[in-house]
Amino acid sequence: MNRLRLYLLALAALFVCSVKADEGMWLLQLMQQQHSIDMMKKQGLKLEAQDLYNPNGISLKDAVGIFGGGCTGEIISPEGLILTNHHCGYASIQQHSSVEHDYLTDGFWATSRDKELPTPGLQFTFIERIEDITDIVNAKIAAKEITESESFSNIFLQKLAHDLYFKSDLADKKGIVPQALPFYAGNKFYLFYKKIYPDVRMVAAPPSSIGKFGGETDNWMWPRHTGDFSMFRIYADANGEPAEYSESNVPLKTKKHLSISIKGLKEGDYAMIMGFPGSTSRYLTVSEVKERMESENDPRIRIRGARLAVLKEVMNASDKIRIQYANKYAGSSNYWKNSIGMNKAIIDNDVLGTKAAQEAKFAEFAKAQNNAEYAAVVKNIDDLVAKTTPLNYQYTCLRETFFGAIEFGNVMLTKTREALLEKNDSVIEARMKALESTYESIHNKDYDHEVDRKVAKALFPLYAEMIPANQRPSIYKVIEQKYKGDYNKFVDDMYDNSIFANRANFEKFTKKPSVKAIDNDLALQYCQSKYDLMDTLTSQLKDMDQELALLHKTYIRGLGEMKLPVPSYPDANFTIRLTYGNVKPYDPKDGVHYNYYTTTKGILEKENPEDREFVVPAKLKELIEKKDYGRYALPNGDMPVCFLSTNDITGGNSGSPVLNENGELIGCAFDGNWESLSGDINFDNNLQRCINLDIRYVLFILEKLGNCGHLINEMTIVE
């Protein structure tokens, strides 16, 4: 049997790997080929594959898109109304908030179209078309136009995407952006044509006491009582095409929107989620899982924990700072807690044991097949990981501390320095004008110099505890020599005297710029030192990462050959996927049972007026106490809030629609449970649950608390 035929057989086998029930982030374009649609029907789905995804017509796919840059949103009316999570809309809500108009605290309700708020920078992205380009990529490898390693690279894939785009019938269409990506570790490649709408306006957001009820305490936890939703609207030009903000733009007449079911749900009901899961790593070896724990999660936990402690203190002391740093805090704390939970779940769920058993089985398979490449691949991965682990630890510490936590000191004046050395007056003048926007970008509305100073004072010494002296940025030598190791003194000098520290310093420099002032500037020295180290680490890791990618391509192809004929799915990479499961409770440990839904009773049980995370708005409390739920209540008069399903999701799925067997909206996915935080690495059907907001609670809040009946009137409600 020739190598090409072997490769094709292996590729086919990739699509027939065994999975556990409910596991899988399925590619829409492969539903019929993989027979995953048949599995969904067995589970309860009443729709056909073309109802979910139709490359030649309209389907449910056309009502789901990317909200912003990292969440999912769905269209819930014919006039471009978007539903997503509160935490997905949080940055936009914060963007519009001030001490005078504190929408984070008070909520925001546009009671008419003219009150919907333009939100610069916010986009909504539809998937216009999906094409299989595997043969094109493989032909280029075979012709030696590119190497196998280069086929993974963004440079090659984006060039290929643009080449194909310019040859397509979409080349002259507004808002179309092509993206090519590898799947199954580079055994398959797909091209996505995205249609991006840049005029998205804020329509509705409950107060954070509803949208973030439970705060960090309840994050990743069940039972949950969080009304995690917000609403926005897409605006377009008169022809319905993407257009930058204009007063003349009109609500988009969408080609597909989701009907909303308020019929209710019960245990065992079919549930599917369409969305954009960000990243999973289901095919890691034991050594790679350990590396994730030790080189990424552990340092992230420690560094973010220190920063968050500083931010929490200053945010509690000032409303202005609370609003400024709300989104930064939420974004940082989310994956801080995720990292804690993941490391715990890996141990508790014996993920290392599961991976070891898989590797042992694969070794037997490789031996039986007499395949030397497969027999060696896991050891080759492990040998590489032994080299990358210490480097990735350094990389994580550097990135988390100096590129993530500490904001000041991210600017270098290389071009300005060159202009000064050359004494080119016209260039110097141009540079000085350009520096004004640089200064403003540093001292933006969401930055406080004194808060950042406190963060720096906490993290400079912490980093020194975590990293040996010979592996630190060169600025640490300056701290030792000039400041005798006094981190506070160094930080104060940098934050007081840098060119960009304050307006007075900045104007002093721009009036009389000099090379000496640049060379003596501590912030610029610090910035150069961290970029130098980042470049060194990136360079050291580059070749090993490329080698690792090729090894994974082989490993995943081999796993495909080894497993039984049941469809398989690739790791998540923020492309549109479908996951199916059922509404289901779970038992996290002996003697503990969690019901599959929560009600507003739990909101009052958790209420604590002294704790910002558990404040209940007076109006909501009144509605709950009166049981004024309207048509959204359960038959017994209770009001549902959240529910559990067995859907396989991860970050990026936030805001995704939860659909019933008829494709009707029953909820909005927003979280996973604590016990399953190893799920990105290994799915456990017994423990893994998706936490969803019941659509009836959304409509109740919208109508009874937000007085936005006009929004409900534009929806298609199924009773």
Secondary structure, DSSP 8 states (H G I E B T S, - for coil): --HHHHHHHHHHHHTT----TT---EEGGGHHHHTHHHHHHHHT--S-HHHH--TTS--GGGGEEEETTTEEEEE-STT-EEEE-HHHHHHHHHHH--SSS-HHHH-EE-SSGGG-EE-TT--EEEEEEEEE-HHHHHHHHHTTSS-TTGGG-HHHHHHHHHHHHHHSTTTTSTTEEEEEEEEGGGTEEEEEEEEEE-EEEEEEE--HHHHTTTHHHHTT-SS------EEEEEEE-TTS------TT-EE---S----EE-S---TT-EEEEEE------TT--HHHHHHIIIIIIHHHHHHHHHHHHHHHHHHHH-HHHHHHHHHHHHHHHHHHHHHHHHHHHHHHTTHHHHHHHHHHHHHHHHHHHT-HHHHHHHHHHHHHHHHHHHHHHHHHHHIIIIIII--S-----HHHHHHHHHT-HHHHHHHHHHHHHHHHHHT-TT--HHHHHHHHHHHHHHHHHHS-GGGS-THHHHHHHHHTT-HHHHHHHHHHHSTTSSHHHHHHHHHS--HHHHHT-HHHHHHHHHHHHHHHHHHHHHHHHHHHHHHHHHHHHHHHHHS-SS-------SS-EEEEEEB--EEEETTEEE-SEEETHHHHHH--TTSGGG---HHHHHHHHHT--GGGS-TTS--EEEEEE-----TT-TT-EEE-TTS-EEEEEEEE-GGGTTTTTS--TTT--EEEEEHHHHHHIIIIIT--HHHHHTS-EE-
